Amino acid sequence: MRFEQLAYLMAVIQHGSLRRAGERLHVSQSALSEAISSLERELGVPLLERHRSGARVSREGRDLLPVVAEILAGVAQLKAAARHHAATGRTIRVGTVNAGTSSLLIPAVREFGAGHPSTTVDVATMLQAQIQESLLEGRLDVGLINAFPGDDIPAALHRTVLLHGVPAVCCRADDPLAAQDRVGVADLRSRPFVAMRPGYLMHRLAQRLFGDAPPPETFATDGAEMGKTLVASGTGPTILPDYSIRGDPLEVAGVITARPLAEEVPPVLMLMLRRRYERVPAAILDFERTIERLARAEQRTAPPE
């Protein structure tokens, strides 16, 4: 039994014929008739008496009318309550690998919150695999990840490219590496290095660059924000997407800086992921549009690669 079948039955009773009800509902007469016939077969009683001059409710249908009306009223009440809940407040759950937290996510949350005071944005820092799994299971609404072109993204997730960048060396502004136009892998091998833990995109790149000859001392950390903090403390340089360094408060304050790698490296993308919806919830759509607009502005101000 479907809600539409009950609505069709009430429309035929109200308008006195299948034709007039179909015109009112913008449904073909044959589709209307079949839906009601299917409902009659399911209930085991005739609901309409069909005549050439029209259709009217049967005795059995008349007995069931109060129940049908009550069900339709309940559905209408449920829809109204859902619309009210959507309009008055909800929580958007965001998972991020935090590479764009300073330059993109924090400004987006601030701007979105100003326009949606009754909606809460709950941000969690997670690994890329955890973000994708949580999106697929419905535990997150939006995810921000870094990816190399060609990386596998589940088909059930909608993806939007927010930023294009390149991996770069992040070092203290007073580090000798900052005086170089480009930094080679040999320069990084000769000193302590701040590495991302397994599960982060830059961990994959560092393994590729260093191969079987890693730096003599490595400090493993979770995510770009902690990595930049360790760099600022003098622990050593690290490798991050350039858009993660550009605009960071530590970079703006002149504590850390970015230098290109001398070796050829693949480009890196910041992607926004979410589940595919037939109709995207309004709050999520507004949040996405806010991030996309800020990402376009960020990309326009980025120096040429």
C-alpha positions as CSV (number, residue, x, y, z in Angstrom):
1,M,0.0,0.0,0.0
2,R,1.3,3.4,-0.9
3,F,0.3,6.9,0.3
4,E,-0.4,7.9,-3.3
5,Q,-3.1,5.2,-3.6
6,L,-5.1,6.7,-0.7
7,A,-4.7,10.2,-2.0
8,Y,-5.9,9.1,-5.5
9,L,-9.0,7.4,-3.9
10,M,-9.9,10.6,-2.0
11,A,-9.5,12.7,-5.1
12,V,-11.8,10.4,-7.2
13,I,-14.4,10.6,-4.4
14,Q,-14.1,14.3,-4.1
15,H,-14.3,15.1,-7.9
16,G,-16.8,12.3,-8.8
17,S,-14.8,10.8,-11.7
18,L,-11.5,9.3,-12.6
19,R,-11.1,11.8,-15.4
20,R,-11.6,14.9,-13.3
21,A,-9.4,13.5,-10.5
22,G,-6.7,12.7,-13.0
23,E,-6.8,16.2,-14.4
24,R,-6.6,17.7,-10.9
25,L,-3.6,15.5,-9.9
26,H,-1.9,15.6,-13.4
27,V,-2.1,11.8,-13.5
28,S,-3.4,9.7,-16.4
29,Q,-6.9,8.2,-16.0
30,S,-5.5,4.7,-16.6
31,A,-2.7,5.1,-14.0
32,L,-5.2,6.4,-11.5
33,S,-7.6,3.5,-12.1
34,E,-4.8,0.9,-11.9
35,A,-3.5,2.4,-8.6
36,I,-7.0,2.2,-7.0
37,S,-7.7,-1.3,-8.4
38,S,-4.4,-2.4,-6.9
39,L,-5.4,-1.0,-3.5
40,E,-8.8,-2.8,-3.8
41,R,-7.1,-6.1,-4.5
42,E,-4.7,-5.5,-1.5
43,L,-7.6,-4.7,0.9
44,G,-9.9,-7.3,-0.6
45,V,-12.9,-4.9,-0.9
46,P,-14.3,-2.7,-3.7
47,L,-13.7,1.0,-2.9
48,L,-15.4,2.5,-5.9
49,E,-18.5,1.9,-8.0
50,R,-17.5,2.7,-11.5
51,H,-20.2,3.9,-14.0
52,R,-20.1,5.5,-17.4
53,S,-21.2,8.8,-15.8
54,G,-18.4,8.7,-13.2
55,A,-17.3,6.9,-10.1
56,R,-18.6,7.1,-6.6
57,V,-17.5,5.5,-3.3
58,S,-18.8,2.0,-2.5
59,R,-20.4,1.0,0.7
60,E,-17.2,-0.6,1.8
61,G,-15.2,2.4,0.8
62,R,-17.5,4.7,2.7
63,D,-16.9,2.7,5.9
64,L,-13.2,3.1,5.4
65,L,-13.2,6.8,4.6
66,P,-12.6,8.0,8.1
67,V,-9.6,5.8,8.4
68,V,-8.2,6.9,5.1
69,A,-8.8,10.6,6.0
70,E,-7.0,10.0,9.3
71,I,-4.0,8.5,7.6
72,L,-3.8,11.3,5.0
73,A,-4.0,13.9,7.8
74,G,-1.3,12.2,9.7
75,V,1.0,12.1,6.7
76,A,0.4,15.8,6.1
77,Q,1.2,16.5,9.8
78,L,4.4,14.5,9.5
79,K,5.5,16.5,6.4
80,A,4.7,19.8,8.1
81,A,6.7,18.7,11.2
82,A,9.7,17.7,8.9
83,R,9.6,21.0,7.1
84,H,9.5,22.9,10.4
85,H,12.5,20.8,11.7
86,A,14.4,21.5,8.5
87,A,13.7,25.2,8.8
88,T,14.4,25.7,12.5
89,G,17.6,23.8,12.9
90,R,19.8,20.8,12.3
91,T,23.4,19.7,12.6
92,I,25.7,19.3,9.6
93,R,28.4,16.8,10.3
94,V,31.7,17.4,8.5
95,G,34.8,15.2,8.4
96,T,38.1,16.7,7.3
97,V,41.7,15.7,6.9
98,N,42.3,19.3,8.0
99,A,44.6,20.4,5.2
100,G,42.3,23.3,4.3
101,T,41.1,24.0,7.8
102,S,42.7,27.5,8.2
103,S,42.2,28.8,4.7
104,L,38.9,27.3,3.8
105,L,36.9,25.3,6.3
106,I,37.0,27.7,9.3
107,P,36.0,30.7,7.1
108,A,33.2,28.6,5.6
109,V,31.9,27.5,9.0
110,R,32.0,31.1,10.2
111,E,30.2,32.5,7.2
112,F,27.6,29.7,7.0
113,G,26.9,30.1,10.7
114,A,26.2,33.8,10.3
115,G,23.5,33.0,7.8
116,H,22.1,29.9,9.5
117,P,22.1,30.7,13.3
118,S,19.9,27.6,14.1
119,T,22.2,25.1,12.2
120,T,25.2,23.6,14.0
121,V,28.3,22.5,12.0
122,D,30.1,19.7,13.8
123,V,33.6,19.2,12.5
124,A,35.7,16.1,13.1
125,T,39.3,15.5,12.0
126,M,39.6,12.0,10.5
127,L,41.6,9.9,8.0
128,Q,40.5,9.8,4.4
129,A,39.3,6.2,4.6
130,Q,37.3,7.0,7.7
131,I,35.7,10.0,6.1
132,Q,34.6,8.0,3.0
133,E,33.3,5.1,5.2
134,S,31.4,7.5,7.5
135,L,29.8,9.3,4.5
136,L,28.6,6.0,3.0
137,E,27.2,4.9,6.4
138,G,25.4,8.2,6.9
139,R,27.4,9.2,9.9
140,L,28.8,12.3,8.1
141,D,27.1,14.8,5.7
142,V,30.1,16.3,4.1
143,G,33.8,15.3,3.8
144,L,36.9,17.2,2.8
145,I,39.9,15.1,1.6
146,N,43.1,15.4,-0.3
147,A,43.6,13.2,-3.4
148,F,45.9,12.6,-6.3
149,P,44.2,12.6,-9.7
150,G,43.0,9.1,-10.5
151,D,42.6,8.1,-6.8
152,D,39.6,5.8,-6.4
153,I,36.5,7.5,-4.9
154,P,33.4,5.3,-4.3
155,A,30.8,5.8,-7.0
156,A,28.1,6.3,-4.3
157,L,29.8,9.6,-3.3
158,H,29.4,12.9,-5.1
159,R,32.7,14.7,-5.5
160,T,33.5,18.4,-6.1
161,V,37.0,19.6,-6.7
162,L,37.6,22.6,-4.4
163,L,41.3,23.3,-4.8
164,H,44.2,22.4,-7.2
165,G,47.6,22.4,-5.7
166,V,51.0,20.8,-5.6
167,P,52.9,19.1,-2.7
168,A,55.5,21.6,-1.2
169,V,58.1,21.6,1.5
170,C,56.9,23.4,4.6
171,C,59.7,24.7,6.8
172,R,60.4,27.5,9.3
173,A,61.0,30.9,7.7
174,D,64.5,31.0,9.3
175,D,65.4,27.5,8.1
176,P,68.3,27.3,5.6
177,L,65.9,25.5,3.3
178,A,63.8,28.7,3.0
179,A,66.7,30.4,1.3
180,Q,66.6,27.9,-1.6
181,D,64.4,28.3,-4.7
182,R,63.6,24.6,-4.6
183,V,64.2,21.8,-2.1
184,G,65.4,18.4,-3.2
185,V,64.8,15.0,-1.5
186,A,68.5,14.9,-0.7
187,D,68.1,18.1,1.4
188,L,65.3,16.5,3.3
189,R,67.1,13.2,3.9
190,S,70.0,15.0,5.6
191,R,68.0,16.1,8.6
192,P,65.0,15.3,10.9
193,F,61.7,15.2,9.1
194,V,58.1,15.6,10.2
195,A,56.1,12.8,8.5
196,M,52.4,12.2,8.3
197,R,51.2,8.9,9.7
198,P,49.9,6.1,7.4
199,G,46.4,6.9,6.0
200,Y,47.3,10.5,5.0
201,L,48.0,11.4,1.4
202,M,51.4,13.0,2.2
203,H,52.5,9.7,3.8
204,R,52.1,8.0,0.5
205,L,54.1,10.7,-1.3
206,A,56.9,10.7,1.3
207,Q,57.3,6.9,0.9
208,R,57.5,7.4,-2.9
209,L,60.1,10.2,-2.6
210,F,62.3,8.6,0.0
211,G,62.0,5.0,-1.1
212,D,64.5,2.8,0.9
213,A,66.5,5.8,2.2
214,P,64.3,7.8,4.6
215,P,65.7,10.7,6.8
216,P,67.8,9.7,9.8
217,E,65.2,10.9,12.2
218,T,61.4,11.0,11.6
219,F,58.6,12.5,13.7
220,A,55.2,11.0,12.8
221,T,52.1,13.1,13.3
222,D,48.4,13.2,12.5
223,G,47.4,15.8,9.9
224,A,48.5,19.1,8.5
225,E,47.7,21.3,11.5
226,M,49.9,19.3,13.9
227,G,52.5,19.0,11.2
228,K,52.7,22.8,10.8
229,T,52.9,23.2,14.6
230,L,55.9,20.9,14.8
231,V,57.6,22.7,11.9
232,A,57.1,26.0,13.7
233,S,58.6,24.6,16.8
234,G,61.8,23.7,14.9
235,T,61.3,20.0,14.9
236,G,62.0,19.8,11.1
237,P,60.4,20.4,7.7
238,T,57.5,18.4,6.3
239,I,55.7,18.0,2.9
240,L,52.1,19.3,2.6
241,P,49.8,20.5,-0.2
242,D,50.7,24.2,-0.9
243,Y,47.1,25.3,-0.3
244,S,47.4,23.9,3.3
245,I,50.4,26.2,4.0
246,R,49.2,29.3,2.1
247,G,47.1,31.6,4.3
248,D,47.8,29.6,7.5
249,P,48.2,31.9,10.5
250,L,51.7,30.7,11.0
251,E,52.5,31.5,7.4
252,V,50.9,34.9,7.6
253,A,52.8,35.6,10.8
254,G,56.1,34.8,9.0
255,V,56.9,31.7,11.1
256,I,56.6,29.1,8.4
257,T,56.9,29.2,4.6
258,A,56.6,26.9,1.6
259,R,59.2,26.0,-1.0
260,P,58.6,23.9,-4.2
261,L,60.1,20.4,-4.4
262,A,62.9,20.0,-6.9
263,E,61.6,16.5,-7.9
264,E,58.6,16.1,-10.1
265,V,55.5,15.3,-8.0
266,P,51.9,14.8,-8.9
267,P,49.3,17.5,-8.4
268,V,47.1,17.3,-5.4
269,L,43.4,18.1,-5.2
270,M,41.1,19.0,-2.3
271,L,37.8,17.2,-2.8
272,M,34.4,17.8,-1.1
273,L,32.5,14.5,-0.8
274,R,28.9,13.7,0.2
275,R,26.4,11.0,-0.5
276,R,24.3,11.2,-3.6
277,Y,20.8,12.4,-3.0
278,E,17.8,12.6,-5.2
279,R,17.3,16.0,-3.6
280,V,20.2,17.5,-1.5
281,P,18.9,18.9,1.9
282,A,18.8,22.6,1.8
283,A,21.2,23.2,4.7
284,I,23.8,20.9,3.2
285,L,23.5,22.5,-0.2
286,D,23.9,26.0,1.3
287,F,27.0,24.8,3.2
288,E,28.5,23.3,0.1
289,R,27.9,26.5,-1.9
290,T,29.6,28.6,0.8
291,I,32.7,26.4,0.7
292,E,32.7,26.3,-3.1
293,R,32.6,30.1,-3.3
294,L,35.4,30.5,-0.8
295,A,37.4,27.9,-2.7
296,R,37.0,29.7,-6.0
297,A,38.2,32.9,-4.3
298,E,41.2,31.0,-2.8
299,Q,42.1,29.5,-6.1
300,R,42.1,32.9,-7.8
301,T,44.6,34.4,-5.3
302,A,46.9,31.4,-5.5
303,P,50.3,32.1,-7.1
304,P,50.9,30.3,-10.5
305,E,52.5,26.8,-10.1
